[in-house]
Amino acid sequence: MKFKKGDNVIIITGKDKGKVSKILKVYSDKNKALVENVNMKKKHQKPVGGQEGGIIEIAAPIDISNIGIVDPKSKKQSRIGFMFDKKGKKVRVAKKSNTEIK
């Protein structure tokens, strides 16, 4: 999986196309990611204990193919590649500018 929790991503397709946000959780077995304030769904919640019931909005996972990494240099969408740094450690890089993704 090339995406990690905390990465800044841009939405490529769908109703939230063009939004830039952060990954909250990655589901590698399902090839999905939970992205902050993207793919919001309404859920009907029953009152439980002291909590009030009602309709709440929650973020639903989005498919990995519908997101792209934000290039740290140009702030535009890029793909993720891998390179080895000077110490021989494998690092992720943005393919457009060859800058390391942290």
C-alpha positions in Angstrom: 0.0 0.0 0.0 1.5 3.3 -1.1 -0.7 5.6 1.0 -0.2 6.0 4.8 -2.2 7.6 7.6 -1.5 11.4 7.7 -0.8 11.8 4.0 -2.3 14.9 2.2 -4.3 13.7 -0.7 -6.5 15.2 -3.4 -9.7 13.6 -4.6 -9.6 12.7 -8.3 -13.2 11.6 -9.0 -16.6 11.6 -7.4 -18.8 14.3 -5.8 -15.8 15.7 -3.7 -13.5 16.0 -6.8 -10.7 18.5 -6.2 -10.9 18.6 -2.4 -7.5 18.3 -0.5 -7.6 16.5 2.8 -5.8 14.2 5.1 -6.0 10.4 5.4 -7.3 9.3 8.8 -7.1 5.5 8.3 -6.1 3.1 5.6 -7.9 -0.2 5.0 -5.3 -2.2 3.0 -7.3 -5.4 2.8 -10.2 -3.5 1.2 -8.1 -1.0 -0.8 -9.9 1.9 0.8 -9.0 4.9 2.9 -10.9 7.1 5.3 -10.3 10.7 4.3 -11.2 13.7 6.5 -14.4 15.5 5.5 -14.8 13.5 2.3 -17.5 11.1 1.2 -19.8 12.2 4.1 -22.8 10.0 4.7 -25.9 10.6 6.9 -26.5 8.1 9.7 -29.6 7.7 11.8 -28.5 7.3 15.4 -30.7 6.1 18.3 -30.4 7.7 21.7 -28.0 5.5 23.8 -27.4 6.2 27.5 -27.1 10.0 27.9 -26.4 10.7 24.2 -29.1 12.3 22.1 -30.4 10.6 19.0 -30.8 12.1 15.5 -29.2 12.3 12.1 -25.4 12.6 12.2 -22.8 12.9 9.4 -19.9 10.5 9.3 -17.1 10.0 6.8 -17.2 6.8 4.8 -14.2 5.1 3.3 -13.2 6.0 -0.3 -11.5 3.7 -2.8 -7.7 4.2 -3.2 -8.0 4.6 -7.0 -10.0 7.8 -6.4 -7.3 9.6 -4.5 -3.9 11.0 -5.4 -1.0 12.2 -3.3 -0.4 16.0 -3.1 3.1 16.8 -4.4 5.0 18.7 -1.6 6.7 21.0 -4.1 4.0 22.0 -6.6 0.9 21.3 -4.4 -0.7 19.4 -7.3 -1.6 15.7 -7.8 1.2 13.3 -8.3 1.8 9.5 -8.2 3.9 7.8 -5.6 7.2 6.1 -6.4 10.1 4.6 -4.4 13.8 5.5 -4.3 16.7 4.7 -2.1 18.2 7.6 -0.1 21.9 8.1 0.6 21.8 5.8 3.6 20.3 3.0 1.5 16.8 3.4 3.0 13.8 3.0 0.8 11.7 6.2 0.8 8.5 7.3 -1.0 8.8 10.1 -3.5 6.3 12.2 -5.6 7.0 11.2 -9.3 6.4 14.7 -10.7 9.1 16.5 -8.7 11.1 13.6 -7.2 10.7 15.1 -3.7 10.4 12.9 -0.7 7.0 12.4 0.9 7.1 12.5 4.7 
